[in-house]
Amino acid sequence: MQLNFTVEDDVFRAAAREWLLASVPAAPPPHDGPAARAYALAWLARCHAGGWSGISWPSEYGGRGLSPERLIIWYEEYVRARAPSVLDCTFVALNHAGPTLIACGSTEQKAFHLPKILTGQVIWCQGFSEPGAGSDLASLATTGVVEGDHLVVNGQKIWSSFADVADYQELLIRTAPGFRRHQGLSWVICDMRSPGITVRPIENLAGATHFAEVFYDNVRIPLSNVVGDLHDGWRVAMNTLSFERKTAAIGLQLDLSVKVEDLIALAMPAPGSAMAERLATLRAEAASLRAMTYRTLLRQPATASDGSLVRLCFAELAQRVHRATMDVLGAEALIASQATHDYLESYSETIAGGTAEIQRNIIAERILGLPRVKAA
């Protein structure tokens, strides 16, 4: 896909490049815990002070209200500058919670939460998946019972990114007894400091603990924290997932092209060798993903199925790129802590945000028109 940028776009690009060159931290970010939280919030606060937070957020909510083309330019320059990964502790707030509140939240919810998100004051986590309801989100069982002007929440969530350092959580619960599947759910803002919440970090293959289990024991959440209407959580959650699968990971997707070019420079493969062919294929696949990302972002009207195409392509390509990095490094990979960390982290890509199998089902049914597969 070919984009035609204007002279004004070029001026914007130059300003972004100059600011990033002067502002990107020299020290790499910590992988998890309070240190990762402090690093991510400080970086977001620096971006906000420089006018680079909320590029595409509407101006009435503190963003710059810029076009998708400008968002693309920003992320192109961001990854070129090797700026901190967009998948840090602020990811959920900036790319899930904030956009969902803009689309579905009340005036009061927007006024209270959006400024704190954009200026780097708070961390959010996601409370969707459960031990028995991961990719099948409609099967969730965590309950919220209305008592007066509060919901009393009981249950468990799992794979809640950054829950151990979060201030708030986007929490999906079942609030209408007797309803099944997607009916009777509610999307609520949960204060992670509420009594009755227990967070248990989960260590992944890479040794990081940015996932966690969260347990709720009679946690009281004000009804004013319901986003949208009570029992209307499925509609709100679909908004959240559409952001997650379409615009949230633009920086990660574009960063793969940079990683491939860095890998080619590191490997310096002999022309015609098997490694040269492998790296050339990765370069072509990264270019294809970049074009697909641009198409999805700019396509009007956009569909949720487009996000599944990009998500699946990115997840599997990321694993191939990191595997190739390990092969190029060889024995050195054993002491290259960042490369090993990224390789092990990449195993989660075909699970997070909906498994590869779920994405293939969506593509098959909604894009290719194939019959729905019935459970045995």
Helices and strands as residue ranges (DSSP letters): H 7-23, H 33-49, G 59-61, H 68-80, H 91-92, I 93-97, H 98-104, H 107-118, E 124-127, G 137-139, E 143-147, E 150-157, G 163-165, E 168-174, E 185-191, E 197-202, E 211-222, G 223-225, E 226-227, H 233-246, H 250-267, H 274-298, H 304-329, G 330-334, H 337-345, G 346-350, H 356-362, I 363-367
